[in-house]
């Protein structure tokens, strides 16, 4: 408890306290009294602006939110979701409708013009990476759910990427994406195409980071799915085979329903993990080109340690904590339901 309080509880409340001050990192380092209490001004400066209005200005995200609300209502009416999962999915869908709709009106502007685009980049990264990891890991786990020596070797090979550091992973993929000597460029040239400069092209830079992250993150998700698959009794599949339910039909009607909680757990864990993305953006693209791969943790890092605005950086960190805390609560409730 002492260790927990010293390294987690105290820094957490200290960060909240710093976020309520005009706190210049270098000035306070030389003079501890060189800080001013300003209350919630840092939060206002980061998250709000002048003449902010609301409307359907982000049709893609808001459309996805409306689809999510309709889908949630359908699943609830057909009793396919528990009450908690209905509320959680409804809240996420509602946030997708509401939050992207805020924008500066005539003569208005955001006080921090980079914050919300950076949040949008982070949400886009999570929105692409989490389904990619989940679907890929599920298909791999289903394909390797056999107790043979070859499957054991393949499981080890697919898990190996998980033990690499972010520095090694980004170095591997920088070479892969190189327009001159990279494997992808060589394949493109063989097929008669023109190599793409993935890491400096605004259209492909985020995709490059997502691909590298999906490859890196497959291991843990695959192991969780394998554990879930091995919990499903073989007798269920044998009984289904008598009704001619094999292959894809057995996967759809037996495997997926029995893996529902495992899928939810994997998705929640991946969301929590990938909202903290930093190394891939920092090492592969340096947040560019044109801030298209700038993510929230990297922006917090730059604000606090490059610009020395520790109060504003702490306010953004608290914002990120609220997001992480919400998904952590979801994970806790799912785990409790599973135990019961």
N, C-alpha and C positions, 0 to 999 in steps of 0.2 A: 504493500500500500504506500509506503514511503517513496519507493522508486516510481510508482505510478503517479503519485501526486507531484513529485519533483520534476519529472520529465514530460508529463502530459497535462495534468490539471493546472499547474501553475503557469506554464507557457500559454495555455489556452486563454485563461482569464487575463494574463498579461497582454496578450494580443488584442483582446477586446478593449482593455484600458488604453493601449497605444492608439487604437483606431479612433478614440474620442479626443485625440490631441493633434495639434499641428506639430509634428514630431520630425525634425530633420535629423537624419541618422548621424551625419558628421558633426553637426552643431551640438547635439546632446552628448556625443562621445567625449567632447572636450569640456562641455559645461552641462551637467545634469539638469540644471534649471532652465535650459534653453528650449522650453516647450510650453505651449499654451493649450489650455483646455478649451475645446471648441464644440463639445457635444457631438451632435449628429451631422455636423457640417461636411465631414469627409464622406459620409454615406450619400448626402445630397449631391456633393460635387462629383462623385463617381457615377451614381445611378440616375440622376435626374438632370434637368436642364430648364430652359426658359421657353414658355409657350408650348408645352408638350401636349399633343393631342392623341386621340386613339381612332383607329380605323382599320380596314382590311388592306393593309399596305404590304403584307408579306403573304401572298396567296398560297405559296407552296406549303409553308409551315402551318399557317392557319387552316388551310384546306385539310392537311393531315390531322390537325386537331379536331376539326368537325367530323371527319371520317372516324376518328378514334371515339368521339362521343357517341356517334350513331352505332358503331360496333359494340361499344360498352353497353348501350341500352339494349341492343339485340341479344347479347350474351346474358344480360341480367334477366330479360323477359323469358328466355329459354332455359333459365336455371343452369347455365354452363359455367358460371363464375361464382365464387363465394362472395359474401358481402364485402369482406375486406378488399379482395382483388378488384371488385367492381368499383369501390371507392377510390382505390389507388390508381387504377387505369383512368377513371373519370377525371381525377385531379390532374394527372399528367396531360391528358387531352385538353382539358380546360386551360391549363397554363400555355399550351401550344397555341391556343386561339387568342388568349388575352395578351401575353407578354410581347410577341412580335408586333402587335398592333400599335404600340406607343411610338410616336415619332414627333419631331419638332414641327410645329405649325408655321404659319407665315411669320417671318422675322424671328423665329425661335431657333434654338440649337441645343445640343447636348453640352453639358459642362465638360465632360470627358468624352471626346468624340471617338476614342478608340475602345472604350470599355465594352459597349454593347456589341459592336462588330466582333470583338474578341470573344465575347460570350457566345455569339452566333457561330463563330468558327469552331469553338469547343463543342457546342451542341451538335454541329454538323459532323465533326470528327466522331463523337460518341454514336450518333445516329447511323453512321456508316460502319464503324468498327464493330459495335456490339452485335448486330445481326450477322455480319461476316464471320466473326469468331464463333457465334452460337451455332449457325447452320453448318459451317465447315467442321467444327468439332463434333457435332451430333452425327453427321454423315460418316466421319472417320471412325467414331466410336462404334457405330452400327456395323460398319464394314469389318472392324477388327474384334468384334465381340465373339471370338472363338479361341479356345484354349489349344493353340498349336505353337510350335517353336517359331514358325515364320511370323505369326501374329505378335508374339512376344518381342521379336526383334523390331518389327515395324512400330509397335507402341513406343519402344525406347527411342527409335529414330525420330518419331514425331514429337516426343517430349523433350528431346535434346535442346531445341531452340529456347525452351523456357528457362534453362539454366544460364543462358548467355546474358551478359550485362548489356545495358542499352547502348554503350559505346561500341561494343562488338557488333551488335545488330545493325546499328546505323552505318557502320563502316562497310559491312557486307552489302547492304542495300544501296549505299552510295555507289559502290562498284557495279552492282547489278543495273542500276539506272543510268550509268555513265553513257552519254550519247556517242562516245568514241570507242570504248573497249568493253562496255557492259554486255552481258549475255542477252538482255532484252533487245539492245540495239543490233547485235549481230543477227538475232533471229529475224528482226524486222527487215534488215537488209537482204537476208537470204530470201525472204518472201517478196522482195521487190518494193518494200516501203521505205520511207524516210525516217530515220531514228528521231525520237522525241527527246527533247531536253527536259525530262520529267521534273527535276528539282528547281528549275528556274522558269517554268511555264505556269502562268496563273491557273490554267485550266486543269493541269495535271499534278501540281505540287501536293495538294491535299490528298489526292488519290494515291500518290507515292507513299506518303506517310501512313495512310490507312493500310495499304498492302503490307508494308513492313511490320506494322503493329499486329495485324491479323496473323501473319506468319509467326511472330514472336509469342503471341498470347494463346496459341492453340492448346498447349500442353495441359494446363490445369483444367480447362473446360473439358477437354477430351477425357481426362481421368475421372472427373465428376460424372460425366455421361456414362462411362464404362461401369462405374460403380452402380449407377441407377439401372443400367441394362441388366447387370448381373443379379439385381434384386427381383427382376421379373421372372416368375416361375416358368420353366420350360413347358409345364403341363398346359398353360394357357395357349401357347403356340401350337401344341399338339392337338388340343381340342379345336382350335381355329382351323387347323389344316384339314380336319374332317369335314368342315364346311367350305372347303376350297379357299380359305383365306391364307394366302401365302405371299411372300415377297412384299411388293409395295402395299397391298391391301392389309397385310398383317402389320406392317410398319405404321400405316395410317390409323388403323382401328384398334391396335393393341399397344404398340410401342409408345406412340406419342401420348395417348391418355395416361399411361402408367408413368411416363416421365414428366408429367405436367409440373410437379413441384420442383423436380431437378432443373427443368428448363427455366422456371421462374427464378430459382436460386442463382443459376449461372448468369442469367441476364442482369439480375440485381448486382451481383459481384462485379461483372464486367463494367456496368455503368459506373459504379463507385471507383473502380480502378482507372478507367479511361478518362474520367473527368479530371484526373490528376496528371494527365499527359504533360510532359515537359521535355524530356531528353530527345525524343524523335524530332520535334519541331526545332529545338535549339541546335541540334547537331547536324540535321540534314538540310534544313532550309533557312535557319536563323530567323524564323518567323515570316520570311518572304515567300514569293515576291509580292511586294506591295501589301504586306500584312495579311495575305490570304491564308497563311498557316500560323498566324499568331494565335496562341492559346492562352487561357486564363492564368495558369500557373507561371508561364514565362513572362506574361505582362506584370504579374505581381512581383516576380523576381527583379525585373527591370526597374519597376517603380520604386521598390525598396532599396535596392543595392546599387543601381546605376544612377537614378535620380535622387536618391537619399530621402525620398518622401515616404517615410516608414508609416506614418499615420494613414495615408491614403492606401498604401499597400495592405495594411492590416485590415482596413475596411473591406477591401476586395477579398481578402482571405476569409473574413467572417462570412461574406456572401457565399463563397465556395463551401465553407463549412456547413451552412444551412442546407445547401443542395445535398452534400454528402450525408449529412445527418438524416435527412428525409429518407434517402435510400437505405441507410443503415437501419432505420426503424422498420422499414419494409422487410429487410432481410431478417431482423429479429423476430418479427411476427410470423413470417413464413417458417422459420426454424421452430418456433413454438408450436405452430399448427402441425408441423410434421411430427414433433415429439408426441403430441397428443393423439 
